[in-house]
Each structure stands twice: as C-alpha cells, then as structure tokens.
Amino acid sequence: ALRNVSLVSVGPRQSWLGWRKLEHELAVALRATSSAANPYGVLLVACGLAIGALTTYGLLSGRQNVVTALWEMLRF
C-alpha cells in the first residue's frame, strides 16, 4: 500500500561496494519506470494542513495565555 520495498542481507559477509553497485544499478533500471500518484499523499497533506491551521488558530486566539505560559516556562 505504501509502495516501498526492503532489501535484507543474509549471511555475515557484506560488501559496502556491492551495496553501492546494487543501488546504482537499481537507480538506472528504475529511472524510466513511472507509477500513478499515491492517494495517501493527498490525505496526509490535507491532515498536515488541518493540524497546522488548528495550531495557528489556537495560538492566535489565546495570545495572552501563550505569552503567560512562555514566561512561566522560561521563569521570567
């Protein structure tokens, strides 16, 4: 659903250069591959914007409470 894969190594013998070569070859092979947009992305962006709007509204509607809490937190 999230369109990702994991490559898991098996065995104790690992080569950093081998992994780099695999990464390069995969990048070359997948360069021409295309896929449809992920519908979850739109949902996540919408949720992020809603959370940001609610946070901004909360900060702007209670400015004096925010200032008081900040002063108390910093102990001025």
Distance bins in CASP14 RR format, pairs under 12 A and 6 or more apart:
PFRMAT RR
TARGET T0000
AUTHOR 0000-0000-0000
RMODE 2
METHOD distances of the structure
MODEL  1
1 38 0 0 0 0 1 0 0 0 0 0 0
1 39 0 0 0 0 1 0 0 0 0 0 0
1 40 1 0 0 1 0 0 0 0 0 0 0
1 41 0 0 0 0 0 1 0 0 0 0 0
2 38 1 0 0 1 0 0 0 0 0 0 0
2 39 0 0 0 0 0 1 0 0 0 0 0
2 40 1 0 0 1 0 0 0 0 0 0 0
2 41 0 0 0 0 0 1 0 0 0 0 0
2 44 0 0 0 0 0 1 0 0 0 0 0
3 33 0 0 0 0 0 1 0 0 0 0 0
3 35 1 0 0 1 0 0 0 0 0 0 0
3 36 0 0 0 0 1 0 0 0 0 0 0
3 37 0 0 0 0 0 1 0 0 0 0 0
3 38 1 0 0 1 0 0 0 0 0 0 0
3 39 0 0 0 0 0 1 0 0 0 0 0
3 40 0 0 0 0 1 0 0 0 0 0 0
3 41 0 0 0 0 0 1 0 0 0 0 0
4 35 0 0 0 0 0 1 0 0 0 0 0
4 38 0 0 0 0 0 1 0 0 0 0 0
4 40 0 0 0 0 0 1 0 0 0 0 0
5 26 0 0 0 0 1 0 0 0 0 0 0
5 30 0 0 0 0 0 1 0 0 0 0 0
7 14 0 0 0 0 0 1 0 0 0 0 0
7 18 0 0 0 0 0 1 0 0 0 0 0
7 19 0 0 0 0 1 0 0 0 0 0 0
7 22 1 0 0 1 0 0 0 0 0 0 0
7 23 0 0 0 0 1 0 0 0 0 0 0
7 26 0 0 0 0 1 0 0 0 0 0 0
8 14 0 0 0 0 0 1 0 0 0 0 0
8 19 0 0 0 0 0 1 0 0 0 0 0
9 15 0 0 0 0 1 0 0 0 0 0 0
9 16 0 0 0 0 0 1 0 0 0 0 0
9 18 0 0 0 0 0 1 0 0 0 0 0
9 19 0 0 0 0 1 0 0 0 0 0 0
9 22 0 0 0 0 0 1 0 0 0 0 0
14 20 0 0 0 0 0 1 0 0 0 0 0
14 22 0 0 0 0 0 1 0 0 0 0 0
15 21 0 0 0 0 1 0 0 0 0 0 0
15 22 0 0 0 0 1 0 0 0 0 0 0
16 22 0 0 0 0 0 1 0 0 0 0 0
16 23 0 0 0 0 0 1 0 0 0 0 0
17 23 0 0 0 0 0 1 0 0 0 0 0
17 24 0 0 0 0 0 1 0 0 0 0 0
18 24 0 0 0 0 1 0 0 0 0 0 0
18 25 0 0 0 0 1 0 0 0 0 0 0
18 26 0 0 0 0 0 1 0 0 0 0 0
19 25 0 0 0 0 0 1 0 0 0 0 0
19 26 0 0 0 0 0 1 0 0 0 0 0
20 26 0 0 0 0 0 1 0 0 0 0 0
20 27 0 0 0 0 0 1 0 0 0 0 0
21 27 0 0 0 0 0 1 0 0 0 0 0
21 28 0 0 0 0 0 1 0 0 0 0 0
22 28 0 0 0 0 0 1 0 0 0 0 0
22 29 0 0 0 0 0 1 0 0 0 0 0
23 29 0 0 0 0 0 1 0 0 0 0 0
23 30 0 0 0 0 0 1 0 0 0 0 0
24 30 0 0 0 0 0 1 0 0 0 0 0
24 31 0 0 0 0 0 1 0 0 0 0 0
25 31 0 0 0 0 0 1 0 0 0 0 0
26 33 0 0 0 0 0 1 0 0 0 0 0
27 33 0 0 0 0 0 1 0 0 0 0 0
37 43 0 0 0 0 0 1 0 0 0 0 0
37 45 0 0 0 0 0 1 0 0 0 0 0
38 44 0 0 0 0 1 0 0 0 0 0 0
38 45 0 0 0 0 0 1 0 0 0 0 0
39 45 0 0 0 0 0 1 0 0 0 0 0
39 46 0 0 0 0 0 1 0 0 0 0 0
40 46 0 0 0 0 0 1 0 0 0 0 0
40 47 0 0 0 0 0 1 0 0 0 0 0
41 47 0 0 0 0 1 0 0 0 0 0 0
41 48 0 0 0 0 0 1 0 0 0 0 0
41 49 0 0 0 0 0 1 0 0 0 0 0
42 48 0 0 0 0 0 1 0 0 0 0 0
42 49 0 0 0 0 0 1 0 0 0 0 0
43 49 0 0 0 0 0 1 0 0 0 0 0
43 50 0 0 0 0 0 1 0 0 0 0 0
44 50 0 0 0 0 0 1 0 0 0 0 0
44 51 0 0 0 0 0 1 0 0 0 0 0
45 51 0 0 0 0 0 1 0 0 0 0 0
45 52 0 0 0 0 0 1 0 0 0 0 0
46 52 0 0 0 0 0 1 0 0 0 0 0
46 53 0 0 0 0 0 1 0 0 0 0 0
47 53 0 0 0 0 0 1 0 0 0 0 0
47 54 0 0 0 0 0 1 0 0 0 0 0
48 54 0 0 0 0 1 0 0 0 0 0 0
48 55 0 0 0 0 1 0 0 0 0 0 0
48 56 0 0 0 0 0 1 0 0 0 0 0
49 55 0 0 0 0 0 1 0 0 0 0 0
49 56 0 0 0 0 0 1 0 0 0 0 0
50 56 0 0 0 0 0 1 0 0 0 0 0
50 57 0 0 0 0 0 1 0 0 0 0 0
51 57 0 0 0 0 0 1 0 0 0 0 0
51 58 0 0 0 0 0 1 0 0 0 0 0
52 58 0 0 0 0 1 0 0 0 0 0 0
52 59 0 0 0 0 1 0 0 0 0 0 0
52 60 0 0 0 0 0 1 0 0 0 0 0
53 59 0 0 0 0 0 1 0 0 0 0 0
53 60 0 0 0 0 0 1 0 0 0 0 0
54 60 0 0 0 0 0 1 0 0 0 0 0
54 61 0 0 0 0 0 1 0 0 0 0 0
55 61 0 0 0 0 0 1 0 0 0 0 0
55 62 0 0 0 0 0 1 0 0 0 0 0
55 66 0 0 0 0 0 1 0 0 0 0 0
56 62 0 0 0 0 0 1 0 0 0 0 0
56 63 0 0 0 0 0 1 0 0 0 0 0
56 66 0 0 0 0 0 1 0 0 0 0 0
57 63 0 0 0 0 0 1 0 0 0 0 0
58 65 0 0 0 0 1 0 0 0 0 0 0
58 66 0 0 0 0 1 0 0 0 0 0 0
59 65 0 0 0 0 1 0 0 0 0 0 0
59 66 1 0 1 0 0 0 0 0 0 0 0
59 67 0 0 0 0 0 1 0 0 0 0 0
59 69 0 0 0 0 0 1 0 0 0 0 0
59 70 0 0 0 0 0 1 0 0 0 0 0
60 66 0 0 0 0 1 0 0 0 0 0 0
62 68 0 0 0 0 1 0 0 0 0 0 0
62 69 0 0 0 0 1 0 0 0 0 0 0
62 70 0 0 0 0 0 1 0 0 0 0 0
63 69 0 0 0 0 0 1 0 0 0 0 0
63 70 0 0 0 0 0 1 0 0 0 0 0
64 70 0 0 0 0 0 1 0 0 0 0 0
64 71 0 0 0 0 0 1 0 0 0 0 0
65 71 0 0 0 0 0 1 0 0 0 0 0
65 72 0 0 0 0 0 1 0 0 0 0 0
66 72 0 0 0 0 0 1 0 0 0 0 0
66 73 0 0 0 0 0 1 0 0 0 0 0
67 73 0 0 0 0 0 1 0 0 0 0 0
67 74 0 0 0 0 0 1 0 0 0 0 0
67 76 0 0 0 0 0 1 0 0 0 0 0
68 74 0 0 0 0 0 1 0 0 0 0 0
68 76 0 0 0 0 0 1 0 0 0 0 0
69 75 0 0 0 0 0 1 0 0 0 0 0
69 76 0 0 0 0 0 1 0 0 0 0 0
70 76 0 0 0 0 1 0 0 0 0 0 0
END
